[in-house]
Amino acid sequence: MKLPQVSSHTLIKKFKRIGYQDAPFQGKGSHVALFKDADGTKLLVIIPKRDPIPIGTLMSIMKQARMERDEFYLFLTS
């Protein structure tokens, strides 16, 4: 299945909905860092401020969040 195109604003809102927070070392620039402490494992996701986010970049974000493709597809389309 093909991943849908999504803006950075939408993706950031979706990650915050599942428990990600702004990283404490947030700086100025063209990327947003979000983190989540999941079962003792710290996950860090870097999202570029782009509209739409390129598919290859979405795949990289999916790997950073440790999600499978099907899980990530449902996450993006929900």
Biotite code that builds the C-alpha atoms (Angstrom):
import biotite.structure as struc

atoms = struc.array([
    struc.Atom([0.000, 0.000, 0.000], chain_id="A", res_id=1, res_name="MET", atom_name="CA", element="C"),
    struc.Atom([1.166, 3.477, -0.852], chain_id="A", res_id=2, res_name="LYS", atom_name="CA", element="C"),
    struc.Atom([1.786, 5.920, 1.985], chain_id="A", res_id=3, res_name="LEU", atom_name="CA", element="C"),
    struc.Atom([-0.344, 9.069, 1.751], chain_id="A", res_id=4, res_name="PRO", atom_name="CA", element="C"),
    struc.Atom([1.208, 12.500, 1.398], chain_id="A", res_id=5, res_name="GLN", atom_name="CA", element="C"),
    struc.Atom([1.059, 14.449, 4.629], chain_id="A", res_id=6, res_name="VAL", atom_name="CA", element="C"),
    struc.Atom([2.223, 17.861, 5.832], chain_id="A", res_id=7, res_name="SER", atom_name="CA", element="C"),
    struc.Atom([4.629, 18.298, 8.721], chain_id="A", res_id=8, res_name="SER", atom_name="CA", element="C"),
    struc.Atom([1.962, 20.128, 10.735], chain_id="A", res_id=9, res_name="HIS", atom_name="CA", element="C"),
    struc.Atom([-0.429, 17.168, 10.442], chain_id="A", res_id=10, res_name="THR", atom_name="CA", element="C"),
    struc.Atom([2.291, 14.623, 11.210], chain_id="A", res_id=11, res_name="LEU", atom_name="CA", element="C"),
    struc.Atom([3.424, 16.502, 14.326], chain_id="A", res_id=12, res_name="ILE", atom_name="CA", element="C"),
    struc.Atom([-0.173, 16.610, 15.611], chain_id="A", res_id=13, res_name="LYS", atom_name="CA", element="C"),
    struc.Atom([-0.561, 12.856, 15.014], chain_id="A", res_id=14, res_name="LYS", atom_name="CA", element="C"),
    struc.Atom([2.663, 12.022, 16.877], chain_id="A", res_id=15, res_name="PHE", atom_name="CA", element="C"),
    struc.Atom([1.661, 14.223, 19.817], chain_id="A", res_id=16, res_name="LYS", atom_name="CA", element="C"),
    struc.Atom([-1.695, 12.423, 19.942], chain_id="A", res_id=17, res_name="ARG", atom_name="CA", element="C"),
    struc.Atom([0.102, 9.112, 20.601], chain_id="A", res_id=18, res_name="ILE", atom_name="CA", element="C"),
    struc.Atom([2.285, 10.472, 23.396], chain_id="A", res_id=19, res_name="GLY", atom_name="CA", element="C"),
    struc.Atom([5.265, 12.173, 21.744], chain_id="A", res_id=20, res_name="TYR", atom_name="CA", element="C"),
    struc.Atom([6.422, 15.478, 23.241], chain_id="A", res_id=21, res_name="GLN", atom_name="CA", element="C"),
    struc.Atom([8.631, 18.317, 22.077], chain_id="A", res_id=22, res_name="ASP", atom_name="CA", element="C"),
    struc.Atom([12.262, 17.444, 22.703], chain_id="A", res_id=23, res_name="ALA", atom_name="CA", element="C"),
    struc.Atom([13.882, 19.576, 25.438], chain_id="A", res_id=24, res_name="PRO", atom_name="CA", element="C"),
    struc.Atom([16.760, 20.564, 23.127], chain_id="A", res_id=25, res_name="PHE", atom_name="CA", element="C"),
    struc.Atom([14.464, 22.131, 20.548], chain_id="A", res_id=26, res_name="GLN", atom_name="CA", element="C"),
    struc.Atom([16.288, 24.762, 18.559], chain_id="A", res_id=27, res_name="GLY", atom_name="CA", element="C"),
    struc.Atom([15.467, 27.107, 15.751], chain_id="A", res_id=28, res_name="LYS", atom_name="CA", element="C"),
    struc.Atom([15.454, 25.734, 12.269], chain_id="A", res_id=29, res_name="GLY", atom_name="CA", element="C"),
    struc.Atom([13.586, 23.759, 9.683], chain_id="A", res_id=30, res_name="SER", atom_name="CA", element="C"),
    struc.Atom([13.053, 20.571, 11.726], chain_id="A", res_id=31, res_name="HIS", atom_name="CA", element="C"),
    struc.Atom([11.008, 19.593, 14.780], chain_id="A", res_id=32, res_name="VAL", atom_name="CA", element="C"),
    struc.Atom([12.307, 17.021, 17.269], chain_id="A", res_id=33, res_name="ALA", atom_name="CA", element="C"),
    struc.Atom([9.785, 14.905, 19.196], chain_id="A", res_id=34, res_name="LEU", atom_name="CA", element="C"),
    struc.Atom([10.531, 12.218, 21.768], chain_id="A", res_id=35, res_name="PHE", atom_name="CA", element="C"),
    struc.Atom([8.694, 9.490, 23.647], chain_id="A", res_id=36, res_name="LYS", atom_name="CA", element="C"),
    struc.Atom([9.797, 7.232, 26.486], chain_id="A", res_id=37, res_name="ASP", atom_name="CA", element="C"),
    struc.Atom([8.228, 3.896, 25.513], chain_id="A", res_id=38, res_name="ALA", atom_name="CA", element="C"),
    struc.Atom([8.792, 0.936, 27.851], chain_id="A", res_id=39, res_name="ASP", atom_name="CA", element="C"),
    struc.Atom([12.174, 2.246, 28.954], chain_id="A", res_id=40, res_name="GLY", atom_name="CA", element="C"),
    struc.Atom([13.238, 2.919, 25.366], chain_id="A", res_id=41, res_name="THR", atom_name="CA", element="C"),
    struc.Atom([13.593, 6.533, 24.309], chain_id="A", res_id=42, res_name="LYS", atom_name="CA", element="C"),
    struc.Atom([12.368, 7.222, 20.787], chain_id="A", res_id=43, res_name="LEU", atom_name="CA", element="C"),
    struc.Atom([13.412, 10.382, 18.964], chain_id="A", res_id=44, res_name="LEU", atom_name="CA", element="C"),
    struc.Atom([11.689, 11.450, 15.750], chain_id="A", res_id=45, res_name="VAL", atom_name="CA", element="C"),
    struc.Atom([12.955, 14.333, 13.610], chain_id="A", res_id=46, res_name="ILE", atom_name="CA", element="C"),
    struc.Atom([10.316, 15.874, 11.320], chain_id="A", res_id=47, res_name="ILE", atom_name="CA", element="C"),
    struc.Atom([11.223, 18.439, 8.656], chain_id="A", res_id=48, res_name="PRO", atom_name="CA", element="C"),
    struc.Atom([8.901, 21.421, 8.254], chain_id="A", res_id=49, res_name="LYS", atom_name="CA", element="C"),
    struc.Atom([7.739, 20.681, 4.699], chain_id="A", res_id=50, res_name="ARG", atom_name="CA", element="C"),
    struc.Atom([4.448, 20.366, 2.879], chain_id="A", res_id=51, res_name="ASP", atom_name="CA", element="C"),
    struc.Atom([4.165, 17.633, 1.783], chain_id="A", res_id=52, res_name="PRO", atom_name="CA", element="C"),
    struc.Atom([6.859, 15.505, 3.389], chain_id="A", res_id=53, res_name="ILE", atom_name="CA", element="C"),
    struc.Atom([8.593, 13.372, 0.706], chain_id="A", res_id=54, res_name="PRO", atom_name="CA", element="C"),
    struc.Atom([7.835, 9.632, 0.798], chain_id="A", res_id=55, res_name="ILE", atom_name="CA", element="C"),
    struc.Atom([11.481, 8.705, 1.456], chain_id="A", res_id=56, res_name="GLY", atom_name="CA", element="C"),
    struc.Atom([11.516, 11.039, 4.450], chain_id="A", res_id=57, res_name="THR", atom_name="CA", element="C"),
    struc.Atom([8.271, 9.477, 5.727], chain_id="A", res_id=58, res_name="LEU", atom_name="CA", element="C"),
    struc.Atom([9.954, 6.062, 5.530], chain_id="A", res_id=59, res_name="MET", atom_name="CA", element="C"),
    struc.Atom([12.864, 7.397, 7.598], chain_id="A", res_id=60, res_name="SER", atom_name="CA", element="C"),
    struc.Atom([10.456, 8.827, 10.188], chain_id="A", res_id=61, res_name="ILE", atom_name="CA", element="C"),
    struc.Atom([8.670, 5.450, 10.280], chain_id="A", res_id=62, res_name="MET", atom_name="CA", element="C"),
    struc.Atom([11.978, 3.733, 11.117], chain_id="A", res_id=63, res_name="LYS", atom_name="CA", element="C"),
    struc.Atom([12.815, 6.324, 13.794], chain_id="A", res_id=64, res_name="GLN", atom_name="CA", element="C"),
    struc.Atom([9.422, 5.653, 15.425], chain_id="A", res_id=65, res_name="ALA", atom_name="CA", element="C"),
    struc.Atom([10.026, 1.881, 15.139], chain_id="A", res_id=66, res_name="ARG", atom_name="CA", element="C"),
    struc.Atom([6.746, 1.274, 13.325], chain_id="A", res_id=67, res_name="MET", atom_name="CA", element="C"),
    struc.Atom([5.997, -1.327, 10.681], chain_id="A", res_id=68, res_name="GLU", atom_name="CA", element="C"),
    struc.Atom([4.748, -0.084, 7.308], chain_id="A", res_id=69, res_name="ARG", atom_name="CA", element="C"),
    struc.Atom([1.159, -1.301, 7.877], chain_id="A", res_id=70, res_name="ASP", atom_name="CA", element="C"),
    struc.Atom([1.083, 0.248, 11.352], chain_id="A", res_id=71, res_name="GLU", atom_name="CA", element="C"),
    struc.Atom([2.486, 3.531, 10.006], chain_id="A", res_id=72, res_name="PHE", atom_name="CA", element="C"),
    struc.Atom([-0.079, 3.566, 7.173], chain_id="A", res_id=73, res_name="TYR", atom_name="CA", element="C"),
    struc.Atom([-2.941, 3.186, 9.682], chain_id="A", res_id=74, res_name="LEU", atom_name="CA", element="C"),
    struc.Atom([-1.352, 5.873, 11.861], chain_id="A", res_id=75, res_name="PHE", atom_name="CA", element="C"),
    struc.Atom([-1.223, 8.308, 8.912], chain_id="A", res_id=76, res_name="LEU", atom_name="CA", element="C"),
    struc.Atom([-4.748, 7.585, 7.688], chain_id="A", res_id=77, res_name="THR", atom_name="CA", element="C"),
    struc.Atom([-6.515, 7.640, 11.068], chain_id="A", res_id=78, res_name="SER", atom_name="CA", element="C"),
])
